[in-house]
Amino acid sequence: MTNKWIIIIRFNKISHKLKLKLNEINSEVDDLFDLLISLAEQYKDVLLPGYTHLQLAMPSSFGLWLGAYAESLVDDITVLQAAYKVVNKNPLGSAAGYGSSFPINRMRTTELLGFESLNYNVVYAQMGRGKAERITAMAMANIADTLSKLSMDASLFMNQNFGFIQFPEELTTGSSIMPHKKNPDVFELIRSYCNRIKALPNEIMMMTTNLPSGYHRDLQLLKEHLFPAFTELKNCLEMASLMIQNMEVKKDILEDPKYQYLFSVEEVNKLVLTGMPFRDAYKQVGASIEAGKFTYSTALAHTHEGSIGNIGTAIIGEKMKAVLAEMGYEKVTQRIAELLNT
């Protein structure tokens, strides 16, 4: 057997598998991000109630809502990239964890296989097992958290008492006895799957607690928990994209008088801009609300960065491009292809 094939066979290590799976998740996140950014721009002028404490707060927009989740994915990909950097280190040559008496060139295999670096200390190459999986799970949990929150919002917003969005019948589920039902089963399942993924880092932490240095068979069990989670997260990302792609938003929501108090801050700000102290403006508008004499306009003048009138989709898009450019998985696939063709 040639040295080339020995290298490739030995390359079937946990580090490479993690890199492969991280790259798959990276691709799915990028697809969902592009969709969210595109729809945020499309619906940037469609107003939506904003809530704090689940109470009516201030005007928001579908552009802000969708763009917020897009920017959340930028941070999630940043953490995913950090996990990728941790696993993108060559463990080959560490043998059983204490090195080898063969005069191997570990830097050469690192270069041939497209790793960014190597685990220099052979003992740490073994100690990295469990740690790499835990860090990877944390990166997955962040993405899962974003999807879970998005799913909760969508389930709430399609509720008839809100009625902000709706989906085609084929993407909702009926009831066995209530013919009027259109249930958000897809989002509910995404939410639950993602909440389970959020528990994964702690699961791995507990499975590796108090292990001494060196390899232990306990580490084999990590695969049973981690690799199915990759499939679940990938499926959740695909289904979230499918749902959001087919979402229909309701327009003129804030024309309904029940949302009038969303604009109370706008009226306070207008008085402040005329020179009235904020405290006095707050009291004046508050008194008009209590007396049932509150008047308002739905016209908004939000122009600062990240506000309704300036949601910054282009800038957020550039941030994502910059993060994605640093992943560099193409280098690995290119190096392996070169080896196979040598």
N, C-alpha and C positions, 0 to 999 in steps of 0.2 A: 504494500500500500504506500502511495506517495505521501510526502509530507503535506501536500496540498489537501488531500482528502482527510488526513488525520486532523488538520486544522479545522476543516469544515464540519466534520463529525463532532469534534469537541466543541464547536461553536454552538451546538444545540444546548445552550445554557439558559438559566433563568433570566440573565441580563438581556440577552437577545430577544427572548420571548416578550419580556416586559416592554422593550423598545418597540417591537412590532405592534403590540396591543395599544400602547400609548399613541403611536402614530395613527392607528385606526380611529381612536377616540378624537384625536386632534382634527382629523378630516371631517368627522361628523359635527363637531362643535363649530368648525369653520362654516359648514353648510348652513347650520341654524343661525349663526351670527349674520351671514350675508342676507338671509331671509328677514331677520328682525330689523336690520339696518334699512333694508329696502322698504319694508312696510312702515317703519318709523318715519321715513321721509315722505312716503305716500300719504300718511294720515297725520302729519304734523299739525295741521290746522283744525283737526276734529277734536273738539273739547270733550273732556271726561271728568267726572268728579274725582277729586283727590281726598283721601281719608287719613286721619290720624285717630288712633284709639277706635277705629272702625266707625268714627263719626265724621259727618261732612266737614271738610276742612277748607280747602282752596281749590280753584280750578286747576286741572291737569289736562293732559291731552293724550290721545293714543300714541302720538309721536314720542312723548316723554315716557310713557309706560313701556312701549316696545324698545325704545332706545336704552332705557335703564337696564333691561335684561341683556341687551347686546353688549353694553359696557361691562356688565357683570361677567359675561363670558370672556372678556379681555383679561380680567384679573384671574379667572379660572384657568385660562390657557397659560398665563404667566406662571402659575403654580405648577401646571402640568409640565411646562418646560423645565422648571426646576427639578421635578421628579425625573424627567428625561435625562437631565445632566447627571443626576446621581447614578442612574442605571447605565449610562453611556460610558462605562469604564470597564476595561477588559480584565476579567478575572483569570484568564487562561495562564497556565504556568504555575499557579499556586498549588497544584496537585491536591493533596488531601488537606492542605492548609498550612504546610510547613516548607513549601518549596521543593526543588528537585536537584539532584546531583548532575542531571544532564545539562550541558552548556547551552541552554535555549536562549533565544533573543525575544524577550517579552515585548519590547518596543516594536519589533518587526511584526509580530502577530497583531498588535494593536493597530498598526498602520494598515496592514493587509485587510483587516476586517472592518475598518472604518470607525473604530472607537475614537472618541475624543481624547481619552486618556486611559490609564490603567489603574487598578488597585495595586499600588507599589508594594505595600506590606502584605505578604502572603497570608498572614494570620487574619488581617482585616478583610481580605478577599472573602474569607469564610464568615467573618463577623457581619459583613454587609448583608448576608442572607437574613431575611426578617426585617432588617432596617429598610432595605430597598422596597420591599413589598409594602411596608407600613407607609412610607413616604408616597408611594404610588397610590395607595388606597386613600390617603389624605387628599391628593390631587383629584381623584375620582369623586370623593365626597363633596368637594367644593362645587363641582359641576352638578352633581346630584342635588345639592341644596338649591342652586339656581333653578333647576328644572322643577323641583318640588314647589318652590314658591310661585313660579309661573303657573303651574298647574292649579294651585289653590286660587290664585287670582282669576284664572279663566273659569274655574268652576263657580266661583262667586259671581263673576260678571255675567254669566249666561243664566243665572237664576232669574226667574220672572220678576222678582222684586227689584232687580237691578236692570236687566234687559239691555245690557250694553253691547253684547256680542251674541252671535248665534252660529251654528254649524250645520252642514247638510245632514239630512236624516241618516245617511249611511255611516256617519261618524259619531252618531249618538246611539243610545240604547233605550228601548222602550221598557215598559213594565208588564209583568204577567197579568195584572188586574186593572191597571190604570192606563187607559188608552191615550191620555194626553201627554204622557211622560216622554221627555227627551233628556236622558241622563248623560252626564259627562264622564262615562265610564273610562274612556281612554285617559283623560287627565287624572282621574282617581287612581287608576292603576300606575300611571307614571309617578304620581305622588308617593304611593306606597312602595313601589320598587326603589325609588330614589331614597326614601327614608331608610330602607333596609341597607342600601349602599353606604349611607352616612354612618351606619353602625360598624362598618367594616374595619376602619382604622383601629377602633377599640378592640375588636375581635382579634385582630392580628397582634395588637399590643399585649393582650392577655395570653395569647398562645406562645409568645416569646418571652414572657416575663421571667426573670431570674435565670435565663439560660447562661451558662458560662461561655467563654470563648471556645472556638472549635465548632465542628459540624455536629448536629444532633438530628435524629430522625424526626423530631417534632416539626422541623422546618418543612418536611414533605407535605404535611397537612395544610400548609398555607395555600397550596395550589387549589385545593378543593374549594376554598372560599374566594380566592382572588380571581381566578380566571372565569368562572361563571359570572362574576360581577361585571367583568368587561363586556360580556355579551348582553347582560341586562341593561347596562348604561348605554351601550350602542343602540339597542332597540328603543330605549326611552328617547334618545336624541332623534332617531328617525321618526318616531311617532309624534313627537312634539313638533317637528318640522312639518309633517303632514297636516296636523291639526291647525297650526298657525297659518299655513299656506291656504287653507280653506275657510278661514275665519271671515265672517261678515260683521262689520262694525256698524253700529247705529249712529246716525248723525243728528245734530241739533238736540242732543241730550240735555244740555244745560239751559235750553229755552223753557223747560218745565219750571214753573214757579217754586216747586218743592226744593229746587237747588239754589234759590235766591241768596241764601246766606253764605254760599261759597264765595260770593263777591263782596263780603263785608270788609275784608282786608283791603281790597281794591279801593273801596270808598274811603277807608281810613287813609290810605296812601295818597289819594287825590287831595285830601285836605292838608296833609303834611306838606305836599309839594306846593301848596299855596302859602306856606309859612306857618301853619298852625302846629304847635308842639304835638308830638305823637300821643302823649297822655290825654290831651284835650280832645284830639280827633277820635281816639278810641272811645272816650266817654260819650262823645256826641253821637257817633254811629251806634254805639250800644244802646243809648237812650231811644234812638229812633226805632231800633229793633223791638225793644220792650214795649214801645207805644204803638207798634203795628204800623209805623209810618216809614219803614225803610224803603228807599228807592235805590236802584242800581242800574248799571249798564253792563252788558256781557262783553263789551269791547275790552280787549286787553292790550297792554303796552309792555310786555316782558321782552327785553332785548339783550340782557346780559348772557354770558356764555352758559349754556346748559339749560336755559329757560325755555318756555313755550315758544317764544319767537325766535329762538336761536339754539336749536337742540343739538347742534354740533355733530351730526352724523358723519360728515366727512372726516373730522378730526378723530372721532372714535374709530372709524374705518382704518385710518392711517396707523393708529396705535395697534390695532390687531395685526395689520400687515407687518409691522416692525417686530412684533413678538413671534409671529409665524416664521419669519425669515431666519430666526435663530435656531429653529428646531433641528434642521439639517439631517433628517433621516435619509434623504436621497444619497448622501455620502456612503451610508452603510450598504444600501442595495447596489450602488455602483461598484463598490469594492468587492462584494461577493460575486457579482457578475464577472468582474475582471478575473477573479480567482478561478471561476468555473471555466472560463475561456482560455486560460493560460495553457 
